[in-house]
Amino acid sequence: MSLRDNFTSSVKEAMKSGDKARLSVVRLITAALKDRDIAARGGEHDGRIPDGEILSMLQKMIKQAQETLETATNAGRTDLAEGAKAEIAIITSFLPRQMDVAETKAAIEEVVGEIGAAGVKDMGKVMAALKDRFAGKMDFSKTGPLVKEALGG
């Protein structure tokens, strides 16, 4: 089942079960997806962004919700903080299992070997290759320092 089909079935399930929080978040995801599809019209993807970009979009949505959670917590707004936690959990349920540190390091070593990266100056090439292969499976905010370490930086 593709991610798009997963969103559609999740909307139906949430409507049937009366889960308003899940329905709201999945509708938010589908609206963001439609916006991205519209922006991609006439481009190389012919109006439908690939799953890798959908995963990237979901990760950005999680990051925004985490920022909301932090702001709400600092402001003492537990109601907003709980809503942000629920949103993060729902969006995360659509992502594939995240790679642990050992798996990430192994993937970095493999890519560094394939590309022939010699130093920190090749970090961009390594990160680009990792994003192509492991979109949605790696937390790239934590991957950057590991790549830098692997390249001797």
N, C-alpha and C positions, 0 to 999 in steps of 0.2 A: 504494500500500500504506500503510495507516495505521500509526501508531507501535505500536499494540497487536499488529497482525499481524506487524510487524517483530520485536518481542520474541519472539513465538511461533516464528517461523521461525529466529531466532537460537538459541533453545534447542535446536531440532531439529538445526541445523547443528553446534552445539558438541558435542552428544551424539554425532553421527555421526563427527565428526572427533577426538573425544577431547580437546578443548580444555577442560581442567578450569577454568582461570582464567576464561575467557570464560563458561562455563556457570555458574560461581558468581556472577559479577557480574550476568549477565542474570537469574538467579533472584532475586538481591537486588532488582533493579529491579522484577520482576513482583510480588514480595511487597510492596514499597512501594506499587506501583500498586493492588494489591488492598486494602491498608489504606486508601488514599485513596478508592477506590470505595465501600468499606463506610461510611466517614465521610460520603460524599456521598448516601447513601440517604435518600430522603424529601425531598431538597432540589430545587433547580432542575434538576439534571443527571440526576436519576432513577437514581442509583447508578453512573454512568459519568462520570468527570471528562473534560473536553474536552482536546484535544491541547495547547492553550496551557498548561494546568495541568500536564500531563505533562512538557512541556519545562521548566517552572519547577521541578518536582520533580527532574528530571535535573540541572539547574544546581545545586540545593542539594546533591545527592549529590556532585557534583564538588567543590563548596566544602568539604564535609566531608572528602573524600579528600585535598584539598590541605592541610587542617589536619593530617590524619594524617601526610602526607608531611613537612610541616615539623617536627612533633613528633618523628617517627622519625629524621629527619636530625639534629636537634639532640641527640638521645639517642644517636646513633651506631649506630642499628639499621638497617643497610643492607638487611636482609631485609624488614623492614616497609616501608621506603621504596620498595623495588622493587615490592612488592605494591601500594602506593598508586599508584605511577606507572602500573602496568598497569591498575588500576581506573579511573583518570582517562582513560586512552586508550580503554578499552572503552566507557565511558559517553559520552565525547565523540563516538564514532563514530555514535551515534544522534541527535546534534544536527545541525540544519542548519548550513550554512556561516555563520560569524560575520561580521557586517558590520565592515569596516575603519573607521578613524577618519573618512575623508572621507565614506563612505556614512552613517555615524552622524550627522555634522554636518549633512549634507543632509536627513536624516530629521527631525532636531531643528528645523531652519529651517522645514521644511514644516509640522510640527505646530504650532510657535509661530505661524506665519502663519494657519493654519486656526482655532486657538483664539483668537487675538488676545491672546496673553499679553503683558502690559505690563512685568512686572518679576519679581523673584525671588519675590514673593508668589504667583505663578502656577506656580511650579516643580512643585508637587504635581499640578496638572492636566496639565501637559506630560508628566511622568513616567508618570502613569496612562494617558494616550493612547498613549505609546510602548510601554508594557508590553502594552496591548491589541493593538497592531498588529505588534509585533516580538518577541513572546515567543520565546525560544530563539535569536534571531538577533543579539541585542545583549547585551553584558556591561554590566548596569545599574550595577555598582559603578564602572565607568569612564565611564558615560554621565552620571551625576549632575553631576560637575564640568563637563562639556561643556554641559549644560543651563544650569547656573548662569552659565557664561561667556556663553552666547548670550543670556541674559536680563539681562546687565549686572551680574552679582553678583560 
